[in-house]
């Protein structure tokens, strides 16, 4: 059995048991009047507890039209920078402020340097690269994002050291933030170019706001086309039938309440680059709370380890794949709106508020506590003695495993993944440099788990820290209590001071890792930290231990 719902170049296809699973939920959504109520911005759809938050978080429904007032000013600003030879665009932003521009620019083949890290090696390379031709977009909805503030400070110093001062320095910064945020005030005082975003749109729903459009347009992308594609889809979202957003939302929500709460996301010729990472933060942070949620598991391809049927998973393919239970196709601008709509619908089906993130702040608070300095002296973070040292890798087990070598410690941790559980790899490393091969751990651990667990292969996610704290970090702490966690940290070879702060980027990165680890362990979740005494050697040792 196959069901295909299409509109404006977008199609959502369900097959086999997914059709039957979705049908009853879809009928209930229609009978409840959800399509009309959602497009009319009814904040009552998610219950009384969500009313306050939802009432000020539905502006994303209108962005295909309301964001058009950004197009002409952005076109003029991009032309101005290009004429001046300022062609190296850097985006300092986290989570919803960085993931959409990353997808937009990679899909368009435009260059955009993205700083969504606190790793000193990655930041050090960025601030040394083409500084004379650089423009920095500083993006923070709240205006208080610590990573973004530190990036801004590093670039201000780098410009001054390159002899770029006064009005020339002011010209190098474009700030995107919400009206009235602390960042708006400080940016205007500094004389930077300020673009205000829609305050009625949450960060993870902000792909088609200034957060997605400003850096992408400055990098040379035709962002008007994104709005055109979203606008073409919008009328169908009001309809009870032939509504791809409702069909996808019903499929996601019904799978979750039916026990298939892991969403395996694979691309197969969609033409969109990196969409899974954006969808991951949208879905995980929106739904992972109150012990419920949908855990996105982004896999490398339809042939990757882990992309296989299981009682607790639902696979979705972006692009073509005839045997997929769930398949989605469409242009990028429409896909942004489609998945935002579907996530909001799935939130109603699951019974949660898809617009808050109640468990994100804890890890941030723990990190800030470690960074606090009463007398201005640099904070000292004590790591403690490892339980095991094997070659270049220290094992800090926290009582979770008791092995005497790295391979056995990994096997013990994998074996702790419960039935219907998952394992999350969290790498506080340099994702664009020599540490990049760490991403191979997701597939290797999945394959290894098939032989270690009596239940077979476990769903395994991979995230770069600290950026995942702004996405899957919510699910880790607020979602079902069935996660097992493997954290990676690494020795810093060349640290980088944060100008005007008593700590370095290396200290900040470690504080964020420790804060996250403490938040997880406080919930009784198995969490092991592996510290790489030598990063390149340690990553290779990990890969070898799993092969």
C-alpha positions as CSV (number, residue, x, y, z in Angstrom):
1,X,0.0,0.0,0.0
2,X,1.3,3.4,-1.0
3,X,0.1,7.0,-0.3
4,X,1.5,10.0,-2.1
5,X,0.6,13.6,-1.1
6,X,1.9,16.3,-3.4
7,X,1.7,20.1,-3.7
8,X,4.0,22.8,-5.2
9,X,6.8,20.4,-6.1
10,X,6.8,18.8,-2.7
11,X,5.8,15.1,-2.2
12,X,5.5,13.0,0.9
13,X,5.2,9.3,0.2
14,X,4.3,6.6,2.8
15,X,4.5,2.9,2.1
16,X,3.5,-0.4,3.8
17,X,2.8,-0.3,7.5
18,X,3.5,3.4,7.6
19,X,0.2,4.1,5.7
20,X,-2.0,2.2,8.1
21,X,-0.1,3.6,11.1
22,X,-0.6,7.2,9.8
23,X,-4.2,7.0,8.6
24,X,-6.1,7.1,11.9
25,X,-3.9,10.0,13.2
26,X,-4.4,11.9,9.9
27,X,-8.2,11.5,10.1
28,X,-8.2,12.8,13.7
29,X,-6.1,15.8,12.8
30,X,-8.5,16.7,10.0
31,X,-11.6,16.2,12.2
32,X,-10.0,18.4,14.9
33,X,-9.5,21.1,12.3
34,X,-5.8,21.3,12.8
35,X,-4.7,22.5,9.3
36,X,-7.0,25.6,9.6
37,X,-6.2,26.2,13.2
38,X,-2.5,26.0,12.7
39,X,-2.3,28.3,9.7
40,X,-4.6,30.7,11.6
41,X,-2.0,30.6,14.4
42,X,-4.1,29.1,17.1
43,X,-1.9,28.7,20.1
44,X,-4.4,26.4,21.7
45,X,-3.4,23.4,19.6
46,X,-0.8,22.1,22.1
47,X,-2.8,22.5,25.3
48,X,-3.1,25.1,28.0
49,X,0.5,24.7,29.3
50,X,1.9,25.6,25.9
51,X,-0.4,28.6,25.3
52,X,1.9,31.3,26.5
53,X,5.0,30.1,24.5
54,X,3.0,29.0,21.4
55,X,1.2,32.4,21.2
56,X,4.5,34.1,20.4
57,X,6.2,31.4,18.4
58,X,4.1,31.0,15.2
59,X,5.5,33.8,13.0
60,X,7.3,31.2,10.9
61,X,4.1,30.4,9.2
62,X,4.2,33.8,7.4
63,X,7.9,34.1,6.6
64,X,7.5,33.4,2.9
65,X,5.9,36.8,2.7
66,X,7.1,38.8,5.7
67,X,10.8,38.1,5.0
68,X,10.6,39.7,1.6
69,X,11.3,43.1,3.1
70,X,14.9,41.8,3.7
71,X,15.6,41.0,0.1
72,X,16.4,44.4,-1.4
73,X,18.5,45.7,1.6
74,X,20.4,42.4,1.6
75,X,21.0,42.6,-2.2
76,X,22.4,46.1,-1.8
77,X,24.6,45.2,1.2
78,X,26.0,42.1,-0.6
79,X,26.8,44.2,-3.7
80,X,28.5,46.8,-1.6
81,X,30.7,44.2,0.1
82,X,31.5,42.5,-3.2
83,X,32.5,45.8,-4.8
84,X,34.9,46.4,-1.9
85,X,36.5,43.0,-2.3
86,X,35.1,41.8,1.0
87,X,34.2,38.3,-0.2
88,X,35.0,36.1,2.8
89,X,31.8,35.8,4.8
90,X,32.1,34.3,8.3
91,X,29.0,33.3,10.3
92,X,29.3,33.2,14.1
93,X,26.1,31.5,15.3
94,X,24.9,28.4,17.1
95,X,22.1,25.9,16.5
96,X,19.2,27.5,14.6
97,X,21.4,30.5,13.8
98,X,24.0,28.4,11.9
99,X,22.5,25.1,10.7
100,X,20.0,26.6,8.1
101,X,22.7,28.9,6.5
102,X,25.0,25.9,6.3
103,X,22.4,23.9,4.4
104,X,21.5,26.9,2.2
105,X,25.1,27.8,1.2
106,X,26.3,24.2,0.8
107,X,23.4,23.3,-1.4
108,X,24.0,26.5,-3.5
109,X,27.7,25.9,-3.7
110,X,28.5,29.2,-2.0
111,X,31.3,29.6,0.4
112,X,30.4,30.4,4.0
113,X,32.8,29.9,7.0
114,X,30.7,28.8,9.9
115,X,31.9,29.1,13.5
116,X,29.6,27.1,15.7
117,X,32.3,25.8,17.9
118,X,34.5,26.7,20.9
119,X,37.4,24.6,19.7
120,X,40.5,26.8,19.7
121,X,42.2,25.1,16.8
122,X,39.1,25.6,14.5
123,X,38.6,29.2,15.7
124,X,42.3,30.0,15.4
125,X,42.4,28.9,11.7
126,X,39.3,30.9,11.0
127,X,40.5,34.2,12.4
128,X,43.8,33.9,10.6
129,X,42.1,33.3,7.2
130,X,41.8,36.2,4.8
131,X,41.2,38.7,7.5
132,X,41.7,41.6,5.1
133,X,38.7,40.3,3.0
134,X,36.5,39.2,5.9
135,X,33.0,40.2,6.9
136,X,31.6,38.6,10.1
137,X,27.9,38.0,10.6
138,X,27.2,37.7,14.4
139,X,23.9,35.9,14.9
140,X,22.2,35.4,18.2
141,X,18.5,35.4,18.9
142,X,18.8,36.0,22.6
143,X,21.8,38.2,22.2
144,X,23.5,36.4,25.1
145,X,24.9,33.3,23.4
146,X,28.4,32.8,25.0
147,X,30.0,31.2,22.0
148,X,28.9,33.9,19.7
149,X,30.0,36.7,22.0
150,X,33.5,35.0,22.2
151,X,33.7,34.7,18.4
152,X,32.9,38.4,18.1
153,X,35.6,39.3,20.6
154,X,38.2,37.2,18.7
155,X,37.4,38.8,15.4
156,X,37.4,42.4,16.8
157,X,40.9,41.7,18.0
158,X,42.0,40.1,14.8
159,X,40.8,43.1,12.8
160,X,42.7,45.5,15.0
161,X,45.8,43.4,14.8
162,X,45.5,43.6,11.0
163,X,45.3,47.4,11.1
164,X,41.5,47.5,10.5
165,X,40.2,50.0,13.0
166,X,37.6,52.7,13.4
167,X,34.9,52.9,10.7
168,X,36.6,50.2,8.7
169,X,36.2,47.8,11.6
170,X,32.6,48.8,12.1
171,X,31.9,48.0,8.5
172,X,33.1,44.4,8.9
173,X,30.3,43.3,11.3
174,X,26.7,42.5,10.5
175,X,24.7,41.6,13.6
176,X,21.4,39.6,13.4
177,X,19.4,39.5,16.6
178,X,15.9,40.0,18.0
179,X,14.6,43.5,18.8
180,X,15.5,44.6,22.3
181,X,18.2,42.0,22.9
182,X,21.4,42.9,24.7
183,X,23.3,42.3,21.5
184,X,21.2,44.9,19.6
185,X,22.0,47.5,22.1
186,X,25.8,46.8,22.2
187,X,26.0,46.4,18.4
188,X,24.3,49.8,17.8
189,X,26.6,51.4,20.3
190,X,29.6,49.9,18.5
191,X,28.3,51.2,15.2
192,X,27.8,47.8,13.5
193,X,25.2,47.1,10.9
194,X,22.2,45.6,12.6
195,X,19.4,43.4,11.1
196,X,16.5,42.6,13.3
197,X,14.8,39.2,13.1
198,X,11.2,38.3,13.7
199,X,10.8,38.0,17.5
200,X,7.8,35.7,17.0
201,X,9.9,32.9,15.5
202,X,11.9,30.5,17.7
203,X,15.5,29.8,16.8
204,X,15.1,26.4,15.3
205,X,12.1,27.6,13.1
206,X,14.2,30.6,11.8
207,X,15.5,29.2,8.5
208,X,13.6,31.7,6.5
209,X,14.1,34.7,8.8
210,X,17.1,37.0,8.9
211,X,19.1,34.3,10.6
212,X,19.0,32.1,7.6
213,X,18.8,34.7,4.9
214,X,21.4,37.3,5.9
215,X,24.6,35.2,5.9
216,X,23.3,33.2,2.9
217,X,22.6,36.3,0.8
218,X,26.0,37.9,1.7
219,X,27.6,34.6,0.6
220,X,26.0,35.0,-2.8
221,X,22.9,32.8,-2.6
222,X,19.7,33.8,-4.3
223,X,17.6,33.7,-1.2
224,X,14.5,35.1,-2.9
225,X,14.1,31.6,-4.5
226,X,13.8,30.1,-1.1
227,X,10.9,32.3,-0.2
228,X,9.3,31.7,-3.6
229,X,9.4,27.9,-3.0
230,X,8.0,28.3,0.5
231,X,5.3,30.6,-0.7
232,X,4.2,28.1,-3.4
233,X,3.7,25.4,-0.7
234,X,2.0,27.6,1.9
235,X,-1.6,27.5,0.5
236,X,-1.7,23.7,0.7
237,X,-0.9,23.8,4.4
238,X,-4.4,25.3,5.0
239,X,-6.1,22.3,3.4
240,X,-7.4,19.2,5.2
241,X,-6.4,17.1,2.2
242,X,-3.6,17.2,-0.3
243,X,-1.5,18.7,2.5
244,X,2.1,17.4,2.5
245,X,2.9,19.0,5.8
246,X,-0.1,17.4,7.6
247,X,0.8,14.0,6.0
248,X,4.4,14.3,7.2
249,X,3.5,15.5,10.7
250,X,1.0,12.6,11.0
251,X,3.6,10.1,9.9
252,X,6.2,11.4,12.4
253,X,3.8,11.7,15.3
254,X,2.0,8.4,14.8
255,X,5.3,6.6,14.5
256,X,6.5,8.1,17.8
257,X,3.3,7.3,19.8
258,X,3.3,3.8,18.2
259,X,6.8,3.1,19.6
260,X,8.9,4.1,16.5
261,X,10.5,7.1,18.2
262,X,13.8,7.0,16.3
263,X,13.7,8.7,12.9
264,X,16.5,7.5,10.7
265,X,17.2,10.2,8.1
266,X,19.1,9.4,4.9
267,X,19.7,11.4,1.8
268,X,19.5,9.7,-1.6
269,X,19.9,12.2,-4.4
270,X,17.8,15.0,-3.0
271,X,20.2,17.7,-4.2
272,X,20.1,19.3,-0.8
273,X,23.4,19.1,1.2
274,X,23.3,18.5,4.9
275,X,19.6,18.8,5.4
276,X,19.6,16.0,8.0
277,X,21.6,18.1,10.4
278,X,19.1,20.9,10.2
279,X,16.1,18.6,10.6
280,X,17.8,16.9,13.5
281,X,18.0,20.1,15.6
282,X,14.4,21.1,14.6
283,X,12.9,17.7,15.6
284,X,15.0,16.7,18.6
285,X,14.8,20.1,20.4
286,X,11.1,20.5,19.6
287,X,9.9,17.1,20.7
288,X,12.4,15.7,23.2
289,X,10.9,16.6,26.5
290,X,8.7,15.2,29.3
291,X,10.2,11.8,28.7
292,X,8.8,11.8,25.2
293,X,10.1,12.7,21.8
294,X,11.4,11.8,18.3
295,X,15.2,11.1,18.1
296,X,16.5,11.9,14.7
297,X,19.4,9.6,13.6
298,X,21.2,11.1,10.7
299,X,23.0,8.4,8.7
300,X,25.5,8.7,5.9
301,X,23.4,7.1,3.1
302,X,20.6,4.5,2.5
303,X,23.4,1.9,2.6
304,X,24.9,3.1,5.9
305,X,25.0,0.9,9.0
306,X,21.8,1.4,11.0
307,X,19.5,2.3,8.2
308,X,17.5,-0.9,8.5
309,X,14.0,-1.9,9.8
310,X,13.6,-2.3,13.6
311,X,10.6,-2.1,16.0
312,X,11.6,1.3,17.3
313,X,12.7,3.1,14.2
314,X,11.1,4.8,11.2
315,X,13.3,5.6,8.2
316,X,12.8,8.6,6.0
317,X,14.6,9.1,2.7
318,X,15.2,12.6,1.3
319,X,15.1,12.0,-2.5
320,X,14.5,8.8,-4.3
321,X,14.2,5.3,-2.8
322,X,11.4,3.1,-3.8
323,X,11.3,0.8,-0.8
324,X,11.4,3.6,1.9
325,X,8.5,3.6,4.3
326,X,8.6,7.4,4.3
327,X,10.0,9.5,1.4
328,X,10.1,13.3,1.1
329,X,11.1,15.3,-2.0
330,X,10.9,19.0,-2.8
331,X,13.0,22.3,-3.2
332,X,14.9,23.6,-0.2
333,X,12.8,26.6,0.7
334,X,9.6,24.5,0.7
335,X,11.3,21.8,2.7
336,X,12.1,24.2,5.5
337,X,8.5,25.2,5.8
338,X,7.3,21.6,5.3
339,X,9.4,20.2,8.2
340,X,8.6,23.1,10.5
341,X,4.9,22.6,10.0
342,X,5.2,18.8,10.3
343,X,7.2,19.1,13.6
344,X,4.5,21.4,15.0
345,X,1.8,18.8,14.0
346,X,3.9,15.9,15.4
347,X,4.2,17.8,18.7
348,X,0.4,17.9,19.0
349,X,0.2,14.2,18.2
350,X,2.8,13.3,20.8
351,X,1.3,15.7,23.4
352,X,4.2,18.1,24.0
353,X,4.9,21.8,23.4
354,X,7.1,22.0,20.3
355,X,8.3,25.5,21.0
356,X,10.1,25.4,24.3
357,X,13.4,23.8,25.4
358,X,13.2,23.4,29.2
359,X,16.3,21.3,29.7
360,X,18.8,23.2,27.6
361,X,19.8,25.8,30.1
362,X,21.1,23.4,32.8
363,X,24.3,22.4,31.0
364,X,24.9,26.1,30.1
365,X,24.5,27.0,33.8
366,X,26.9,24.3,34.9
367,X,29.5,25.5,32.4
368,X,29.2,29.1,33.4
369,X,29.6,28.1,37.0
370,X,33.0,26.5,36.2
371,X,34.0,29.6,34.2
372,X,33.2,32.1,37.0
373,X,36.1,34.1,38.3
374,X,35.7,36.2,41.4
375,X,39.0,37.9,41.3
376,X,39.7,38.0,37.5
377,X,42.2,35.2,37.6
378,X,41.8,32.4,35.0
379,X,39.4,29.6,36.1
380,X,40.9,26.2,36.6
381,X,39.0,23.1,35.6
382,X,40.1,19.9,37.3
383,X,39.5,16.9,35.1
384,X,40.3,14.2,37.7
385,X,42.3,11.0,37.3
386,X,41.3,8.7,34.5
387,X,40.1,5.2,35.3
388,X,42.1,3.8,32.5
389,X,44.8,5.0,30.1
390,X,45.2,3.1,26.8
391,X,47.7,4.6,24.4
392,X,46.6,8.1,23.6
393,X,43.2,7.7,25.2
394,X,42.1,8.4,28.8
395,X,38.9,6.7,29.9
396,X,36.9,8.6,32.5
397,X,34.1,6.1,33.1
398,X,32.2,7.7,36.0
399,X,31.4,4.1,37.2
400,X,29.7,3.2,33.9
401,X,32.3,0.6,32.8
402,X,35.2,-1.2,34.4
403,X,37.3,-2.6,31.5
404,X,41.1,-2.6,31.4
405,X,41.5,-1.6,27.8
406,X,39.8,0.8,25.3
407,X,38.2,-1.8,23.1
408,X,36.5,-3.6,26.0
409,X,35.4,-0.3,27.6
410,X,33.7,0.6,24.3
411,X,32.0,-2.8,24.2
412,X,30.9,-2.5,27.8
413,X,29.4,0.9,27.1
414,X,27.6,-0.3,24.0
415,X,26.2,-3.2,25.9
416,X,24.6,-0.8,28.3
417,X,22.2,0.5,25.6
418,X,18.8,-0.8,26.7
419,X,16.1,-2.3,24.6
420,X,14.6,0.6,22.5
421,X,17.5,2.8,23.7
422,X,20.2,4.7,21.8
423,X,23.9,5.7,22.0
424,X,25.0,9.3,21.5
425,X,28.6,10.2,20.5
426,X,29.3,13.8,21.5
427,X,32.6,15.1,20.2
428,X,34.0,18.3,21.6
429,X,36.7,18.5,18.9
430,X,37.7,20.3,15.8
431,X,35.1,19.3,13.1
432,X,36.8,21.0,10.2
433,X,40.4,20.0,10.9
434,X,42.4,16.9,11.7
435,X,39.7,15.6,14.1
436,X,37.1,15.4,11.4
437,X,37.5,11.5,11.0
438,X,35.8,11.2,14.4
439,X,32.5,11.4,12.5
440,X,33.2,7.9,11.3
441,X,32.5,6.6,14.8
442,X,28.7,6.7,14.3
443,X,28.8,4.0,11.6
444,X,31.5,1.9,13.3
445,X,29.7,1.9,16.7
446,X,26.5,0.9,15.0
447,X,28.2,-2.1,13.3
448,X,30.0,-3.0,16.5
449,X,26.7,-2.9,18.5
450,X,25.2,-5.6,16.3
451,X,27.6,-8.1,17.7
452,X,27.8,-6.7,21.3
453,X,24.1,-6.3,22.2
454,X,21.7,-9.3,22.4
455,X,19.0,-7.0,20.9
456,X,21.2,-6.3,17.8
457,X,22.4,-3.0,16.4
458,X,21.6,0.1,18.4
459,X,20.6,3.5,16.9
460,X,23.7,5.7,17.2
461,X,23.8,9.5,16.8
462,X,26.9,11.7,16.4
463,X,27.1,15.4,17.3
464,X,29.9,18.0,17.4
465,X,30.1,19.9,20.6
466,X,29.0,22.4,21.7
467,X,26.7,22.9,18.7
468,X,24.6,19.8,19.5
469,X,23.8,21.4,22.9
470,X,21.6,23.8,21.0
471,X,19.7,20.9,19.4
472,X,19.9,17.3,20.5
473,X,21.1,18.4,23.9
474,X,17.5,19.0,24.8
475,X,16.4,15.5,23.8
476,X,19.4,13.9,25.7
477,X,18.1,15.4,28.9
478,X,14.4,15.8,28.4
479,X,13.6,12.8,26.2
480,X,13.1,9.2,27.1
481,X,15.4,7.9,29.8
482,X,17.1,5.4,27.6
483,X,20.3,7.1,26.3
484,X,23.9,6.0,26.7
485,X,26.5,8.7,26.1
486,X,30.1,8.7,24.8
487,X,31.8,12.1,25.1
488,X,35.1,12.9,23.4
489,X,37.4,15.7,24.5
490,X,41.0,16.4,23.3
491,X,44.2,17.9,24.5
492,X,44.6,21.5,23.2
493,X,47.9,22.0,21.3
494,X,47.6,25.8,20.9
495,X,45.0,27.6,23.0
496,X,43.4,30.9,22.1
497,X,42.5,33.6,24.6
498,X,39.0,35.1,24.6
499,X,39.7,38.9,24.6
500,X,38.2,40.6,27.6
501,X,37.5,37.4,29.4
502,X,39.6,35.5,32.1
503,X,39.3,32.2,30.2
504,X,40.5,30.8,26.9
505,X,38.5,29.0,24.2
506,X,40.1,25.7,25.3
507,X,38.8,26.3,28.9
508,X,35.4,27.3,27.6
509,X,35.2,24.1,25.5
510,X,36.2,21.9,28.4
511,X,33.7,23.7,30.7
512,X,30.9,23.1,28.2
513,X,31.8,19.4,28.0
514,X,32.0,19.0,31.7
515,X,28.7,20.9,32.2
516,X,27.0,18.6,29.8
517,X,28.5,15.5,31.3
518,X,27.4,16.5,34.8
519,X,23.8,17.2,33.6
520,X,23.6,13.8,32.0
521,X,25.1,11.9,35.0
522,X,22.8,13.8,37.4
523,X,19.9,12.0,35.6
524,X,21.5,8.6,36.1
525,X,22.4,8.2,32.5
526,X,25.6,6.1,31.6
527,X,28.1,8.6,30.3
528,X,31.8,7.9,29.6
529,X,34.3,10.6,28.7
530,X,37.3,9.7,26.5
531,X,40.0,12.3,26.6
532,X,42.5,12.2,23.6
533,X,46.0,13.0,24.9
534,X,47.0,13.4,21.3
535,X,44.0,14.1,19.1
536,X,45.1,12.6,15.7
537,X,46.5,9.5,17.3
538,X,43.6,9.2,19.7
539,X,40.9,9.4,17.0
540,X,42.8,6.8,14.9
541,X,43.1,4.6,17.9
542,X,39.4,4.8,18.5
543,X,38.6,3.9,14.9
544,X,41.0,1.0,15.0
545,X,39.5,-0.3,18.3
546,X,36.0,-0.5,16.7
547,X,37.0,-2.0,13.4
